[in-house]
Amino acid sequence: MNNIVLSINPMMDDLPPDEAVIPYRDMSDGFTYTLEDVQINSSDFNKFINDLKTEFGEVNKYDYSRGKNAVNFRFKNDKIRLYIRGNSVDLFMSAYATSEEVAQFIWSTYKKYTVPESSIDVFVTSYYMNGAALEENTKQMKIKDLLYLSKDYYPYIDTELMFDQFFTGQENIFIIVGEPGLGKSKLSSLAIRHAYDNPDKLPYDKKLDNSDLDEQFINVVYVKSVDVLVNDKFWRKIEADDIDIVVIDDLDYMLSRRDVEVQTADDARRNIFLNQFLSFTDGVQKSHTKFIITTNQSFDEIDSALLRKGRLFDILELRRLDRDEALNIWSQNNLSEEEFNRVFSSHEILQAHLGSEISKRLNKRIKKKIETYLKEDGISKIQKAGKTKKISL
């Protein structure tokens, strides 16, 4: 296993005796499996240590910190010992374990909460109409742009297993439904993060078809324009470019059941889209490309042709978080339960609201994160705007 070795950490040779004595004592005490000096974000470390506690029981914590910019923690029990240093944001960790099995679990848990060392490039192309012309804009996505995404907001889904099955299976279409604010778009972005973390699960192995290709890469298309979706050039373009994932965001009426007779211009556009889409995802023109569609549309109004086995992976209806689920995410960010209860009063909590409140409190650029800037009551309309009628699905 990478980075876990049955040996004394060679970095200890450069430490002064007073700093090296504890790691050497760990070796003599039987903690001989080491995870050498690695980096982890402080918020991810909280999740990491919670997973270790669940697996190995309570872990004693010793705090030798000298302020936010001189963090120094030690965690110990009879199976693991961790040494943490750094600041309030970035931490460095060395871990010691009593067995290879324990070390393997520490390593796999660490990988779950850190960015993999990968040279895979992610290219995202957005299409739009410029008059009658189809235009495109391609940017290279940085993996740091996806770090904010968390599967914790979907505690009722095994997202890793779901995306593994979707990317490697025969079905091309995955539809995500639900009211605004449930994290539909973020879940589609989490799919891209999963593809980056698991290149062996990509829908299309480009290296297999091109022996001269040094590294795998991911082609993603993002569409939010109905005019693009009814353009024949768009479908020919994504077929020619070997696209891995197409994200179609906020697609509502275009998924509706088709009537026998076309009645309006919107009906005609919907029929053009569905005919193009179904041809692309089935039959002789079937492509490896995976389509992730987000919609506020009720699932029972979706055209039946999209629901056919072999074409549709799933229609997933997202829901709000209950208080315990929301509190768990809140606590993992080192925020107090008392403050959580002050902010949230309802039994069900919208993911967008929870994420917004957490982000405010983790903002490192401002000291007064949540104090009000309003000098008059009633001039902020966001609370009133938030009380929209709940969509029935």
N, C-alpha and C positions, 0 to 999 in steps of 0.2 A: 504494500500500500504506500502511496506517495506520502512523504513528509512524516510518516510514523516509523521510527526505527528503534531497534533494540540496541541503544548506545547512548553514551553521554553526549549531551548537546555540545557540539564543538564551539558554539558561541560563548560558552561559559569560560573558556580559556582567556577571553578578553576582559572578564569581569574582575573587579577587585575582590579580595578574599571575603569581605563581609557580605557581598552580594552573591557570591558563588556558593557559599557554604550550605545554604538551604537546598538548592537543586542537587548538590552532591549528596546531601543527607537523604533526599528523596530516593536517590539511586540505592543507597545502602539500606533503606527501609523497604525495598522491594518495588518501588514505583519506577520501573525500568523502561516502560514503554512511553515514549515521549512524542508530543506534538510540538515541534520547535516553533520558535518565535514567529507568530502569525498575526495578522491585523484583522480587526473586526470593529464595526460601528457600535457605539454604546447602546443604541436602541435594539440592534440585532443581538447584542450580547445578553440583554435581559431575556429575550426569547430563548436564546441558546442555553442559558443557565437554568431556566425553568424546565426545559426538556431534560436536562441532566438530572434535576431533582426528581422529576417524574420517574425516570428510569432507575436511579441509584439511591433514592431516598434523600433525606434532608442533608444539606451541605452547610457546614459552619463557615461563616463569612468573617474575615478580619480586615478592618479598614485602617490603613496606614497613610491615607491620603493627606496631602498638604494643601488642599484647595482644589478647585475645579480644573486647574491646569497642571496639577501634579497628582493624578489619581494613582493609587496603589492599593489593590485588593488582593487578598488570598482566600481561596475557597478550598476546604478540606473535608473529606470523610475517609472511610476505610478503603475506598476504591479509587478515588480521584484526588488530585491536587492541582489547583490552577493558580497561576500568578499573573496578575493583570496590572498594567501600567499604561499611562497615557494622559489624555485630558477628557473633558466632558463629552467629546464627540468621537474621537478616534482612540482606539485601544490596541495594545499589543498584548498577546497572550502566549504563555507557555503552559502546556498541560502534561501531567504525568499520570500514568495509569498502572494498575497492578497486573493487568493481563492484556493480551492482544485483543480479546473480545471487547473489553471495556474501551481500549484505545480505538478500535474500529468504530464503535458507537460515537465516541467523541468526535472523530474525524468526519463521519457522515453527517452528524448534527451540525458541525461547523460549516461544512459545505452547503448545507441547506440555507444558511443565513448569510452567505457571503457571495460575492461576485466570482464566478469561475474564471480561471485564467484561460482565456480563449481569444484566438485571433479571428474569429468569425465576424464578418461584416454583415450588417443589417441595412438594407436599402429600402426606403419607404417612398413610394411614388403616389402622389395625389393627382387625380385627373379632374379637369374642369373644362367647361365650354367657353370659348372665346368667339362669340357670334356663332357661326356654323362650324367652326374649327375645333377639333379636339386637342386640348393642350395638356401638358403634363409637367410636373415639378418633382424631381427626385432629390432626396436628401439622405445622407448616411446617418442612421440613428446611433447615438451613443448609448452604451448599456447603462450608463449612469442615469439616462432619461427614464429608465424603467425601474430604478431602485425603490421608488416610492410605492410601488405596487406590492400588495400583501394579500396572500391567500386567506389570511385571518378574517377578512371581511366576508368570506364565504364558508362559514364553519359547517354548513350542511352539504358541502360538496368536497370530494377528494379531487382537487383540481389537477394534481399531477397525474393521477390515474386516468382522469377524464381526457386530458389533452394527449396522453400517450395513446389511448384508444382511438381518439379522433384522427390524429396525424397518421397513424399506421394502418387504419382501417380503410375499407372501400368506400364508405359514405363520404360525400363531399360537403354537405350542407349542415350547419349548426346554427340554430336560431335561438336567440336569447331575448326573452320577453319580460316585461315588468314596468311598473310605474317609474317616472323619472327620479333619479337620485339613488337607485338601488345598486349602481355600479356595473351597469351593462357594458358600457364602453371600456371601463377599467378591466373587466373580465376578458374582453377581447384583446386588450393590450397585454394582459397576463399570459395569454396564449403565445404572443410573440416572445415574451420573456422566457417561457417554458421551452420554446423552440431554440432559443439562444443557449439555454442551460443544457439542452439535450439534443445536440445536433444529429445524433444517431436516430432520432425519431422524426426527422424532417420528412414531409410528404414526398419530396423528390430528392434523390441522392445525385447531385450534379457531378460529384467526383467519379461516380460509377460510369457515367456517360462521357466524361472528359478526363482522360488519363493525364493530361497536361495541367490540370487544375490542382494547385497546391493546397488550398484551403476551401472548405465549404463556405457558402454564403447564403443569406436568406433574402429573398425578394418578397416584399410586402406591398400590396396596393390598398390604398384607402380611398373610399368613394362616399360622398355625401350628396351627390347631385343626381337627380332623376334624369336630367337631360343626358348625362354621361351614360347611364345604364340603358338607354334606348338607342344608343349610337352603335352601329355595327362595327365601326372602326375600333371602339374600345374592346369589344370581345375578341376581335382578331389580334389586337395588340397584346392582351394578356396571354393569349394562347401562344404567340410567337416568343414571348419573353420568359416562359417557364416560371410563372409566378407560384410561390409557395402558398401564401395566404392572402385572401382578399377580404378586407373588412368593409362591410357596407353598413353605415351607421344611420340610425333613425329612419329605417325604411318601413313605412306604415301602409298606406293605401295600396302600394304596388304589390303587396303580398296577398291582397284580398281575393276571394273566390271570383272566378271569371263568370260573367253572365253569358247566356247563349248569344245574345245580340249586343253589339257595341252601341252604347247610348251616348257617350260623351267623349271628348278628346282625352280626358284622363283615363277612361276605360281603354281607349285605343293604345295609349302609352303603356298602360299596365300590361296589356296583352302582348305588346311587342317585347317588353322586358321579360315576361315569364317565358315566352317562346324561346328567346335567346338564351336565357338562364338555364332552362331545362335541357336544351340541346347541348349546352356546354358541359353540363354535369351528368349527362347520361348518353347512352348510345355510342355511335361510332366516333363522335367528337368528344367523348368523355375525357376529362383532364385530371391530372393528379392534384390540381389546385384545390385548396380547402377554402370554403366560404363561411365566414362568420358574420351573421346578420343580427343587428340589434333593432328592436322595435317596441313601440308602445301598443302595437296592435294586439287585440285579444287572440289567443292561439286558436280558438275555435272558428275564427273568421279567415284563417289562412287557406289558400287554394289547396285543394286535396292532392293535386299533382306533386306538390312539394313534399307531401307526407309519405311518399312511397318508400318502402323498405329498399335498402340498397342505395338510396339517394340521400335520405335524411338521417343524420346521426342522432339528433335529439332536438326537441323544443324545450328549453330549460326556462322555467318561470322562477325568477328571483323573488326573494321576500325580504322584508325588513328584519333587522336583528332584534332578538329579545334583550332584556336588560342585562342578563348574565353574560350573553355573548358580547354585547357592546362594552360592558365593564371589563371583561377579560382583555380586550384590545386596548382599552384605556389604561389599564394597570400595567400592561407590557411596555408602555411608554413612560413608566415611572410617574404617573399622575394619580392623585389620591382619589379614593372612593368618595370621600366627603365632597370634593369638588365636582365629581361626576354627578352626584345626587343633586347638587345645586343647579347644574346645567340642564340635566335631562329629567323630566317628570313623567313622561309617558312610558307605557309598558313595551312599546315597539319603537325602535329608533332607526331612522333613515341612515344608510351608510354614508351618504354625502354630508349629512349634518355632523355625524360623528367624526369623519375624517377632517372636516373643516375646523372643528373645535380642537382636535388634537394638533393639527398643523399650526394653529395660532399659538399654542403653548410651547411648541418646539421651535418656534422662530428664534434663531440665535441673533438676529440682527436688531432686535428691539427689546428694551427692558420692560416697557409697559405694553404687554402683549394683549391683554384682554380688558384693560380699563376703557371706559366709554369715552368717545371723542365728541359726543352729542351734548350740546348745551341747552337744547330744547326737546321736550317730549313730542312724539308724533311725527317728526320730520323724516325718520327712517321708516321705510315701508317694507323692509325685508321680512319682518315678522308677519305682516298682513299678507304679503305675497306668498309666504311659505304655507299658508293655510288654504291650499288649493284642494279642490274636491278630489278625493282618492279615486284613481282609475280602477274600474272593475275588470278583473281578468279571469 
